Amino acid sequence: MDVFNAVVQTLDSTIRLSVPLLLACLAGLYSERAGIFDIGLEGKMLVGAFAGAAAASVFHSAFLGLGMAILISVAFAMIHGFASITHRGNQIVSGVAINFIAAGSTIILGQAWFQQGGRTPALQPGERFEAITLPGADAIHDVPILGPIYAELLSGHSILVYLAFAMVPFTWWVLFRTRFGLRLRAVGENPAAVDTAGISVAWLRYRALICTGILTGIAGAYLSMVQNGGFVKDMTAGKGYIALAALIFAKWKPVNAMFACLLFGFLDALSIRLQGSPLPIIGKVPVQFMQALPYILTVILLAGFIGKAIPPRAGGVPYVKER
Amino acid sequence: MSTPYAKLPAWADYGLIPLINLFVAFVVAGFVVLLVGENPFRAAVILVEGAFGKGTGIAFTLFYATTFIFTGLSVAVAAHCGLFNIGTEGQAYIAGLGIAIVCLSFDSTLPWWLTFPLAIVAAALVGALWALIPAYLQAKRGSHIVITTIMFNFIAASIMVYLLVGPLKPAASQAPQTRNFLAGAELPKLNWIIELFGAKIRSAPLNISFLLALAMAFLVWLLIWRTKLGYEMRTYGHSPKAARYAGISETRIIITAMMISGALAGMMALNPVMGDQHNVAIDFVSGAGFVGIAVALMGRLHPVGIVLAAILFGMLYQGGAELAFEMPAISRDMIVIIQGLVILFAGALEHMFRPYIQALFASLSPRSVGMEAVKGKGA
């Protein structure tokens, strides 16, 4: 029974840890499918986290916080668009710039506005998203096996967790079953064809980036308003890059993205749980190895040793209209 | 416009446009200072005075500049070959391992002038090897170098943390770093050069690796513009197809360029490790690799520009420390914003002002812009 409980708890923290990855990964999916590389996921999550926590604590409303997180994150996505779509700048360079501006400005503004060393004030109840208890969770809590799975694993998360997982089928539907999705994928593969059909490549790519901004905003809000009761400097801690890795690992497909994020979340949860205690068969594994595993796996995948990851064909190339 | 980027006179291309971009970046940074409730002009004065006002300030500025020359050159060499080496950070970090091995083995027996060359070789070698794998994967298996080098940054960080909290840490110590090096691995200071000019220096870490950085800048210039290899790299960077057609081996050129880039990144570690801290500590690179991107872009990938841009960023780092002292509302993270803005305006938006400047030049004297632009305007 102890083992079972441990497994449930690990899986529970897997879900909690993979949610920000999943949201950021889906965010990257929209922009990369539209042919815009986005290294700035990390930075957009960070400004989202800061704006969310700051607005929530000032206006005493979790939803206003979420709205502000999305707004600021979309604004940063638009900077990326302005540089890489309108001015055809290098998308990688623009993404790197956004990450720096985000990292610096959240600390400077946080310190100037709240004077707590770059933190925002601790969020009070009502200012953050509370856990939702699914119907009947308390009633069947004591039922063996099923009880803990339903009451602890599935129930008791915040609304953003359910939203994140709902975004997976929704994203699939948008990309593969709507006209917008078809055009978005087309613009990532062959923008000239889309242009010939009389559809604006730039406007389509801007819309893809708005989707990206919305999702990274939610991801940031999750970090600062659910996982943590406030903003802490550099709280994304490389999650944007892991999300990028997960996106490649998922070969730019929404359902795969969910599994990749769950896998990376699971590795994270496992390394926290084990903390250097020995595993059966393998023996003691250094924590650092577990932390590096998502990156190592992605490199191996990229090298083409587990299937082949083929990015959208027009990715990273600014579109120049025929003159 | 059929030729979007018509030719400008060289001084406008290499002087005016970068300065305008830089100026805009600083104006935006000034607004951030204003938002925080401080006076941006006073902030600028404190910054410049902190960096150049006293001998100690100048020495610190040049110490930081040394680091950024190495990382800027590293990014630039790869960029000339059309490769975006975002892994300079990781290559420099892991090179700390090579330096640690050399210094910990020889610091009690050899004098510094023997340890130093060994450490240079070790740092360059480890940095180059760390760049080799992403280069090989790019050349042979087509995996994108940006993504692999990012991944390698994180892998390098994990390895270094593992080593510094474990095998490399002295048993008696709690701090995650190697033991302090003995005199045999301490680089001599260069502060006397500044003192020649009459300035007083209390204590500053400016050391002999500054000269190494300048030598490397010269060698990179030689490599890129005066050797066959450099020509091949630039050809490949310009047009991989043309390079292939000319019989240049894609694999060889990618791997060579990335290994040189990695070696330069690795040498960066000499400056803080042997010149200042005299140990290898966790996160000693602290973002210098990323500053290298800003420096390379700002310097327009030319060694002279890179040295100047590195001094500019050295000034920001040193002056920023003074600024944080004088204006408590502004911490050193202000530099991170400025860095980001410089990358944005000098890198991603580098062509934003170009059309206006071209129009300006065309209206002043149509001939100086050349025929192409004139034809372009008609289209």
Interface residues (C-beta under 8 A of the other chain):
Chain A: F37 I39 I79 F82 A83 S84 H87 R88 G89 N90 Q91 I92 V93 S94 V96 A97 I98 N99 F100 I101 A102 A103 G104 S105 I107 I108 L109 Q111 A112 G118 G238 Y241 L244 A245 I248 P286 Q288 F289 Q291 A292 Y295 I296 T298 V299 L302 A303 G304 A309 P311 R323
Chain B: M1 S2 V32 L35 V36 G37 F84 I86 I133 L137 R141 G142 S143 H144 V146 I147 T148 I150 M151 F152 F154 I155 S158 I159 V161 Y162 G166 F290 I293 L297 A329 I330 S331 D333 M334 I335 V336 I337 I338 Q339 G340 L341 I343 L344 G347 A348 L349 E350 H351 M352 A379
